[in-house]
Amino acid sequence: MARLRGRGYASVNYPTGMNLGGDPSQALIHATTTGTFVITLSSVDLGQGIKTIAAQCAAETLGLPIENVLVNTADTDTGPHCMGTFASRGTHRVGNAVIMAAAEARAVMLEVAAEELEVDAGDLETDGTGVVKLKGSEQPSIHITDLALAAHFKHGRTISGRGIFLKEPSVPVPETGEMDPDSCQAHACTVAVVEVDDETGTVEVLELYNAYEIGRALNPAMATQQVEGGAWMGMSHALFETTEPYYPRRDHGPRDFADYLMPGPADIPVQHSLFLERPAGNGPYGAKGIGEMTANAPIPAIANAIFDACGVRVTAMPFTPERVLRGLDALREDTLYEDAPPGVPSRGDA
């Protein structure tokens, strides 16, 4: 019996968005009477953090604290159009739409401030704390709350904006099939360190090293959570999750999620994650997509690590102890025949 350690890596590139009739997402934004800017979306937050990213993009564009931004992901009846939460498109599509809407609202905000302060709108700036002021000077100035009140009750202005990000559809060239199916490409590499028990066939993932190029990480903490959560999902696909085949009989299969195998706390490896930032020219503040790709690279990285550890090349998920043991048995048979003395039939003759 031995516990064999191996290391394997895998790299992926992943598209952001799809070529679906322009693949648009829209955003609306308006200021309340107290200076809170409400973003209205139909984009669904599945836990990937689109509300936080939308608020960050709006706050940065408006030049206001993020506390002054509220995100409302209503529904497709009451919100503007969105193609959906898929294709790792949320940050890219929604972020761009929010930036466009916030830029339009900011222009109105500065126009109202210019009227209140009796200066030119082009001479005004925001200081990031909620104050609109003359460039290079602390006075004259006005707080966003007073500005919003004045807009509603004195000037009769709505501080609002609209945004839609649309990628022009790309039609394949008939002769070559050439087209532009996405907006940009993100990249990732995972290195997995595993131990394989050659008596039981059990595989334990000890460490995962994750390197991601995602344009610009708008929220590094959330991006890290996505990478490491996605790596957990990839490891789960690689070693645990299955519904077929049922073995040895169909009634041995999982009936509900209480029976469905996934990694528990004791199975989670140490993870080391970092980001390489190469801002995308068409991304919101340089961001690309990240969501779905985080589960991809760990799977082949673990498979390659198993091969490095014990020489077994697993090609079907999950990489169960039975499959590893069958692979080890096949390797032993190959070795037995290769080392056979003269006169003993070779494996090919047997």
N, C-alpha and C positions, 0 to 999 in steps of 0.2 A: 504493500500500500504506500502511495506517495501523493503528496499534494503538489501539483505541478503549476508553476506560475508562468504566465505569459502576458505579452503586451501586443495589442493590435490597434490599428488606427483606420479611420475612414473619413473621407471628405465628401461634401455635397455642395452643389449650388442650387439655389431655389428661386423660382420666379416670384415677383411681387405683382399681384393682380392678374387679370386675364383679358383676353380679346373678345369681350362679350358686348358687342354693340356700343363700345365706348366705355363700358364698365363704370358708370358714373355714381357718385355719391354727392348729396347736397347737404348744406347746413344753413340754418337760419340763426341769427343772434339779435337780441334786443336788450336794451337797458330798462330796468325797472325804475320806479321813481326814486329809489334810494341808491342807485348806482351799481346794483348787481346786474351783471350781464348774463342772460339766460341763453344757452345754446340749445337749439331744438334739433334733434337728429332722429332718424329712423334706424340708425345703425345699432345693432344689438351687441351689448357687452356680455360676452360669454365667460367672463372672468379674466380676459386678456388685458383689461385695463384701459379700454378705449375712452371711458369717461375721464380718466385722469389725463391721458394724452391730449384729448380734445381741450380740456381746461387749460393745460399747459400751453398749447399752441395759441389759444385765444388770449391768455394772459400776456404771453410774450409779444404778440402782435399789437394788442391794445396798449401795452406798457403799464399794466395794472397788476396788483397782487392777485395771486391765484384764488385768494379768499373772496375776490369780487366776481368770480365766475361760477355759475351753476349750470350743470349739464343735465338736460332732460331727454332721455332716450324713450320717447313716447311709443308710438306704433306707426304703422304705415298708413293709417287713416288720418292721424293728426300731425304727423311729422313729414318733412320733405323726403324725397325719394332716396333710397339707397339700394344698390343691387344685392347686398347681403354681406354677412360675415363669413367669408371664405377666402381661399387663395391668398392668405396672409396679407390682405389688402387694407385692413382697417386703418392702421396708422397712416399709411401712404394716402389712401383716397380721402378718408375723413379728415385727416390732418390738413391736407391741402385745401379742402372745402372750407374748413373752419378758419384757416388763415385768410382766405379770400373774403369770407363774411366779416371777420373781425377787422380787416383792413378797411372795408367799406364803412363799418360802424365807427371806427376810429376817426375817419375823415369827418363824419357828421359831428362826433364828439368835439373835435378841435374847432369846427365851425361855430358851434354853440359857445364854446369857451372863448373864442375870439370876440364874439358879440358881447359876452359878459365882461370881458377884460378890456374891451375896446382896443384890441391890437389885431395884427394880421395873423390868420391861422397858420401860415407858413413859419411864423416866428415862435410857435409854441412847441413844447415837448412834454412828455410825461416822465416822472422821476421814478416810477416803479413802486411807489408807496401809495398811489391813489391821488396824487396831486398833478394837475396840469399847470405849467408855469412857462414864463418867458425863457427862451433858450439862454443859457449862461447866467441866469439871474434867479434869485429866489422869489422875486416879486416883479410884476403882479402874478398871483396864482389863485387857483380855485380847486377845492377838493371835489372828487368825482360825485360825492353825495349831493353837494350843493349844485353842482353842474347838472346832474340828472333832474333834480327838483326844478331848476330854472328851465331846462329843456321842456319838461312836461307842462308846467303851470304858468310859465312866463312867455316862452317863445313858441309854444305849440309845435315842438319838433319831436320826432321819434328817432332816438339814437338806435339805429338798427342796420343790419347788413345781410346780404345773401351771398352764398358761395356754392359753386358746383365744380368739382374736378371731373374732367372728361378726357379720357385717352382716345384719340382718334382711332377708329377701327382699322385694322390692317388686313387687307385681302391677300391671300396667297398668290404668288406669281405662278401661273399655270405650268410654265416650263420647268421651274426649279423647286417649287414649293416654298420658296423664301417668303417669310413674313416677319412681323414684329409682334409676337404674342403676349408680351408682358411689358411692364414699365421699367423694371430694373432687376438685377439679380443679386441676391445675398449669398454669402458663402460661409461654410463652417467646417471645422475639423474636430473630431473627437478621438482621443486616445483612451483606450480601456485597459486596465490592469486586472487580470482575473486569476483565480486559483481553481484548478480542476482536480477533483479527487478521483484518481484512476481506479479506485475500488467501487465507489458508489456512482460515479458519473456526474456527481453534483458540481455545478459551476457557481462560484461565488465571485461577484464583481467587487473588487477592493477599492478601486479608485477610477474616477473619470476626469479627464482633462478636456475642457471645452474651449475652443477658440472660435469666435464668431466675427465675421465682417458684415455688419448690418447698416452700413451707411453712417448714421450717427445715432447713438443711443440717447433718445430724448429723456428717458428715465432709467438710468443705469440699474437702480435697485429692482425695478419691475422687470427689466430685460434679463437680469440675472435670475430672477425667480422663474421667468419663462424658460430660460435655457435649462435650469436644473430640474424644473418640473417636467419639461419635455424629455430630458434625459431619463427621468424616472419612468415615463411612459414608454420610451424606447427600450429600456431594460425590461420592462414588464412584457412588451411584445416579444422580446428576444427569448426570455427564459420562462415566462409563466402563462401568459394568456392564450387560451385556445377554446374553441367550441367543437372543432372537428380535427381528427377523427375521434370518435368515442371508443375507448379501449378498456377492457376487451369487449364490452357490449355497450350498446347505445344508452342503456339506463345508467351507465357510469358517468355520463356527461353532467356538467353543471346544470342545475334546474333554476337557479337564481343567483343573484350577486353574492349571497352568503356562501355559495359553493365555488364561485368563480375566483380563480387564483390570480392574485396580484402581489407585488412586493409589499411586505410590511416594514415597519420602522427598522427592524433588525437587518433587513436586506439592503437598505439604502447605503450606497458607497459614499466615501469622501469625494467631494467634487471640487474642482478648481476651474474657475471660469474667467475668461477675459474677452475684451472686445477690441477689435481693430476698426478704427473709425475712418472710413473713406466716404465722405458725404456724397449722396446722389444728387445730381443737378436738378432732378425733377421731384425730389422728395421734400416733405415738410421739414424745413430746417435740416435737410440732408438725410432724413431717415428712409430706410427701406423696410420691407416686411421681415418678420422674424417668426411668427407664431408656429406654423405647422412644421417647419423644418427642424425644430428642436428635437423631435422624436426620431429623426431619420438616421443621422450619423451614428448614434450609439449602437444600433442593431448590427451593422456590418463590422463595427469596431470590436464588439464583443465576439462575433464569429471569428474574426481574424486573431483575436487574443486566444481563443480556445485552440485554434490551429497552432499558434505559436507555442502554447503550453504543452499540448499532447499530440499534435500531428493530425487531429481529426478535423476534417473539413465538413462542418454542418451546413446544410443547404436548405433545410426546412425549419420554420419556426413552429412552436418554441423549441429551443435547444434543450430538450429534456435529458435527464440522466440516462434514460433508455437509449436515446439516439447517440449520446456520447459513448456509452458502453458498447453499443453495436459498432460504432466507428473504431473504438479501441480493439475490439475483437477482430475486425477486418484487418487492422494493421498488424495484429499478432499473427494472423493467418498468412498474410503476405510475407512477414519476416520468416515464419516457419518454412514456407516453400522456398524462399530465396536462399536460406541457409542450409537447405537439404543437401545431403552428400550425393556424389555422382551415382547415377543409376536410379535415383528416386524421381518419379515423374514431376515435372514442373507444374506450377499452378495452372498454366495454360493447357497442359495435357490432362489434368485431373478431371 
